[in-house]
């Protein structure tokens, strides 16, 4: 039996569904005050999300079709981290596959948790600096569907902020890693928050 930080003890674990990259797990728990309870959650393979920045200060975003929502979404290059692969190697590979840009300069922005309440996943974020386009002969993405469903869009930070404000950039994971990158780059400036806010209506 395993004890959790909230005092719960895992009595049993059942894998309800499992594939190479996704699992559904049910734990039966005993809590010292709440008693018996069940917890179902998802498990997903490790991933990395990349925030690419050109020497001219443009962010290299992607517009990608997301099947579950039947729509195109603005986001950042991302994908699975292969077994034995470093986070920078995974970031470089995904950057090249999805944007045809490359670089050798990476900054580890640290972990983030896409859905902390329902998903167990090792998710990392990386800032890619001084990215440049690959020559056509340097790299070829063999995934025909990915090539057809992804387009590259260059935006400066102010345009990204405007897209967020206009609800044109709504992908939650992209928002999280872009915020981490903006903080690292000093693009998020603290504002004085009034101690008293007036609400009308």
C-alpha positions as a printed Julia matrix, in Angstrom:
201×3 Matrix{Float64}:
   0.0    0.0     0.0
   1.18   3.51   -0.85
   0.52   6.6     1.24
  -0.26   9.92   -0.44
   0.71  13.35    0.88
  -2.89  14.03    1.98
  -2.8   10.97    4.24
  -4.73   8.71    1.86
  -3.55   5.12    1.57
  -3.87   3.37   -1.8
  -5.6    0.07   -1.09
  -5.64  -1.16   -4.69
  -4.91   0.02   -8.23
  -6.73  -1.14  -11.37
  -5.71  -0.23  -14.91
  -9.02   0.25  -16.74
  -7.42   0.96  -20.11
  -3.85   1.02  -21.37
  -2.16   1.79  -24.67
   1.34   2.87  -25.58
   0.74   6.53  -24.75
  -2.42   6.64  -22.62
  -3.84   4.87  -19.61
  -6.93   5.12  -17.41
  -6.3    4.16  -13.78
  -8.59   3.66  -10.79
  -7.21   3.77   -7.25
  -9.24   2.71   -4.23
  -8.21   4.84   -1.27
  -8.63   4.93    2.48
  -8.49   8.46    3.93
  -8.01   8.97    7.69
 -11.04  11.27    8.0
 -13.02  10.91    4.74
 -12.95   7.12    4.73
 -13.13   5.07    1.54
 -13.13   6.76   -1.84
 -12.26   6.04   -5.46
 -10.02   8.15   -7.69
  -9.9    7.74  -11.46
  -7.23   9.53  -13.47
  -5.4    9.49  -16.78
  -1.77   8.64  -17.4
   0.02   9.91  -20.51
   3.54   9.45  -21.82
   6.1   12.25  -21.21
   5.9   15.27  -23.48
   7.68  18.52  -24.23
   6.34  21.86  -25.45
   8.61  24.33  -27.19
   8.43  28.13  -27.37
  10.59  29.09  -30.39
  11.97  32.64  -30.67
  13.73  34.03  -33.76
  16.72  36.41  -33.57
  14.31  39.17  -34.6
  12.03  38.53  -31.63
   9.24  36.66  -33.42
   7.56  33.66  -31.84
   7.15  30.67  -34.14
   3.66  29.36  -33.44
   1.7   26.66  -35.2
  -1.92  26.42  -36.28
  -2.96  22.8   -35.91
  -6.16  20.82  -36.36
  -7.3   19.25  -33.07
  -9.58  16.33  -33.82
 -11.53  16.11  -30.5
 -12.61  19.76  -30.84
 -13.01  19.65  -34.65
 -11.2   22.94  -35.12
  -7.83  24.58  -35.71
  -5.94  25.99  -32.71
  -2.98  28.3   -32.3
  -0.27  26.69  -30.22
   3.39  25.8   -29.92
   5.38  22.82  -31.23
   4.91  19.85  -28.93
   5.11  16.11  -28.79
   6.12  12.96  -26.97
   9.52  12.62  -25.36
  10.97   9.31  -26.49
  12.52   6.84  -24.08
  16.12   7.81  -23.33
  15.75  11.16  -25.11
  16.86  14.34  -23.34
  14.36  17.16  -23.1
  16.49  19.31  -25.43
  16.78  16.52  -28.01
  13.01  16.06  -27.91
  12.48  19.82  -28.21
  14.8   20.05  -31.21
  13.13  17.11  -32.95
   9.59  18.41  -32.41
  10.62  21.92  -33.44
  12.06  20.63  -36.71
   9.2   18.22  -37.4
   6.39  20.71  -36.85
   7.89  24.01  -38.01
  10.99  23.23  -40.15
  12.91  25.59  -37.86
  15.95  24.57  -35.84
  18.45  25.82  -33.27
  21.12  24.62  -30.87
  20.19  27.08  -28.11
  17.64  25.86  -25.56
  16.55  26.91  -22.07
  14.72  24.49  -19.77
  11.67  26.36  -18.46
  10.74  23.55  -16.1
   7.77  21.29  -15.61
   4.11  22.15  -15.91
   1.0   20.12  -15.15
  -1.62  20.24  -17.94
  -4.5   18.92  -15.8
  -3.16  18.37  -12.28
  -6.45  17.0   -10.92
  -7.06  14.36  -13.59
  -3.78  13.67  -15.42
  -0.46  12.17  -14.36
   2.2   13.21  -16.87
   5.83  14.28  -17.01
   5.44  17.47  -19.08
   8.34  19.83  -19.75
   8.64  23.24  -21.37
  11.59  24.57  -23.35
  12.48  27.98  -24.77
  14.25  27.69  -28.13
  16.36  30.76  -28.9
  17.69  32.06  -32.23
  15.64  29.62  -34.28
  16.17  29.66  -38.04
  14.48  27.93  -40.97
  15.95  24.66  -42.15
  16.99  24.32  -45.76
  14.51  22.15  -47.72
  17.06  19.33  -48.03
  18.0   19.34  -44.33
  14.86  17.82  -42.86
  11.77  16.05  -44.09
   8.74  15.22  -41.98
   7.46  11.82  -43.1
   4.12  12.25  -41.3
   1.84  13.23  -44.19
  -1.13  14.0   -41.94
   0.95  16.25  -39.67
   2.29  18.11  -42.7
  -1.25  18.68  -43.95
  -2.78  19.71  -40.61
  -0.1   22.13  -39.33
   0.82  25.58  -40.6
   3.47  27.93  -39.18
   2.64  31.46  -38.02
   5.2   34.05  -36.87
   3.95  36.54  -34.27
   5.64  39.09  -32.06
   4.91  38.96  -28.31
   2.41  41.83  -28.5
   0.46  40.0   -31.19
   0.42  36.87  -29.02
  -0.97  38.86  -26.09
  -3.61  40.38  -28.38
  -4.54  36.89  -29.63
  -4.98  35.71  -26.04
  -7.1   38.76  -25.19
  -9.29  38.16  -28.26
  -9.69  34.44  -27.41
  -7.9   33.5   -30.63
  -5.26  31.59  -28.63
  -7.1   29.28  -26.25
  -4.99  26.12  -26.04
  -4.39  25.76  -22.3
  -1.0   24.06  -22.52
   0.28  26.62  -25.02
  -0.91  29.42  -22.73
   0.96  27.87  -19.79
   4.32  27.5   -21.54
   4.07  30.87  -23.3
   3.52  32.5   -19.91
   6.57  30.68  -18.51
   8.63  31.88  -21.5
   7.39  35.46  -21.14
   8.32  35.44  -17.44
  11.8   34.1   -18.25
  12.3   36.77  -20.93
  11.11  39.56  -18.66
   8.1   40.28  -20.86
   5.63  39.96  -17.98
   5.84  43.09  -15.89
   4.16  43.2   -12.48
   1.32  45.66  -12.21
   0.12  47.38   -9.09
  -3.14  45.75   -8.1
  -5.52  48.08   -6.26
  -6.4   46.92   -2.77
 -10.03  47.87   -3.3
 -11.88  47.1    -6.5
 -15.15  48.77   -7.38
 -17.76  46.52   -8.96
 -20.83  47.87  -10.66
 -24.16  46.12  -11.04
